[in-house]
Each structure stands twice: as C-alpha cells, then as structure tokens.
Amino acid sequence: MAGSLIKIDEEIVTSAVATVELGGTNWDSSYDVYMVKLNDLLADSTSAGIRYRFLASSSPDTSANYDYAQYRLQAQSAFDTTGQTNKTEVNFTGTIMGTTNASVNGIIYLFNSNNPSEYSFATNEISAFYYGQSVAGYQGGAVLTVAQATNGIQFFMTSGNIASGTFTLYGLAK
Amino acid sequence: MAGNLEFIKSASGTSVSEFSVTDCFSDKYDVYKIYVSDYKQSHTVYPYLRFINSSGVDSSSNYDYAGLQLWANTTFGQNKNTNQNAMYDVLGYSNANEPQGGITFDIFNPFDSSSYTFMKCQSATNSYQPAVGVKSIGVQKVAQQVTGFALGFLGGYTWTNITANVFGVK
C-alpha cells in the first residue's frame, strides 16, 4: 500500500546560505495539506532568529499581510505569548539561535495553499535551544491574509545566515 | 508511490516500571514519530521520558523541558525545569487503571552524535480533570548517539499495560 506522507522537496544546508526555499518550481499541487520538517537548523551567528514567508508564483510574498499568534514554552523562563498583524514575515522562533547545539527543530503544516480564493494558513510546533540557555519553542499559527494560491515557503534569518540544517517538504496524500 | 512515514517497530509491556523501547533510532532517519495509544498506569501520576544510549537508560542530569497542561475546566498549568535526570511532567497526567487517550511525540536528531536530542509532545489523557492534555518540548543536553527511549515512573509505580509504535520520517 502506498504511504500517505510524500516527500516533495528537500534542502540540506551544509554551508552558509541567506535563504532556503521549499516548493516553487518543485511544488506539487496535488495535496490539501503539506508538512515541513525542520531538523537541526543552526545559524552562523548567535542571537539570531529564523523567519518564513510563503511563496506566490514561486517568489516570496513580502507584503505586510502576515498575522501570527505564538505561545512560547521555555524551560528557563516564564512562558509567554506574542501576536502580530500586518507583518512582512512570520516569527516562529524568536531570537534564539546559535552556532553550536542551539538548533531549531520542528514541524510546520501548511493549509489552503492551492486555493486562489482562500488565505494560506500554517501551524507550527518548535523545539529549539535558546542560545546560552535552555529548550524553548513556539507553538502557534499564522495566516497570509491574501486570497491567492501559494506554492511554497521561504526561510531566512533575522541577521546572518543559515549555517546548516535540513528542510523537507511533504504532501499529505488522501 | 512509496510514502515517507515508515513504520520501524512496535513494543509492548505489562506491569513494568520503566518501559524501554530499544534500537529504534538509527542513521536511516533524523526525525521520528512515536505514538502511545494503548496504555494504563497503576497510579495517578505523570510518567517521565528518558533516552537510551549504548550504556542503557541515561539518567544523567542533562534533561531540560517545558510543558503546558491544558485543562478543560480550570486554568492551564505549566511545568518547566532544567538539569533533571528525566523529562518529568511532559507526557500527560492520567488516572490510575483507566483507559487513556493518546500520546504522540517527535524526536529530533537522536542518532547524531554531534547534536543534542530534542523532542516535542502532544497528548490527550483521562485524568481527574476532564479533557486534559499536554503540549511540551524537551532537550537532552548531551551530544551523543541515542538509540531508544524509556517511559517510566518514580516510586515504583508501573505501567499496567503500554504499547508504543515508532515511525521514521524519511
């Protein structure tokens, strides 16, 4: 029997890059829901964070139409929340990354990507290491309030580059 | 077309204080999904999670964790700690010897000897409060090769029965 989690695209970063994109020309519009796996992401500088945007027609949508709400679990400090509207990117990690062991790991689900009449949504569950501290992770969701089809996701740093890590895009087959 | 969520193994135990699932992590996958869907426990208490390395169950004081308890009828609770000998309070609070809901957790980088091992968890359990669940994260701050995991209790409490299924995300 065929499986239901189908790999569509993968980027394995072994030397520093400014951005990583999944989908785009590799996008497969056969699915209603997509899963993005983030594993062992490290930065090339400390105290940086990673962000994402959706791709529309294979280019990142940089419009100020992203809303998000996050609940942050963290072992060394009180839990907290953050919510923003009309931003140009989605914050799903805070500013936490480091160069060694302080990695970001997690799962993002994408919804409504292929429907040009609907907004594109995402949920995220992150388990990361707050540089110099302890485990922390945002649990939350985001929406791009533009009725358009999207065909992927772009990751980039608040400062510096993505030094290493594996980014994988899957489709959830019905 | 072959899928990319691949079944690795199923393990079961009865009347066991520390339920170990060994040799389920390898260099074939970097992320794993674990489902615990059939279990009862002898006492109303939180279980713990530990990792297994080449020497056995690792109870060194290198576990950090943070968990949010979701209760249906009262304020949500928080559990967090650092430098513990296990991840406590991260899997869900369950009544003794009653049928339970489910626990699912993801493990990141267990077999990579140069990275810490991370986890995230969600559960829905049957406790003295209605509809309780947990969302939690944790890390073992040791760069080592982890080959399995253990779910257990302090104080000699036991799993009446438990089954865990392990999948690799390829």
Interface residues (C-beta under 8 A of the other chain):
Chain A: A2 G3 S4 L5 I6 K7 K37 N39 D40 Y71 L73 Q74 A75 Q76 A78 F79 N101 S103 N105 G106 I107 E125 I126 S127 A128 F129 S134 V135 A136 G137 Q139 T166 T168 Y170 A173
Chain B: M1 A2 G3 N4 L5 E6 D30 V31 D64 Y65 A66 G67 L68 Q78 K80 N81 T82 D106 F108 N109 D112 S115 Y116 F118 M119 K120 Q122 K135 S136 I137 G138 V139 K141 A143 V169 K170
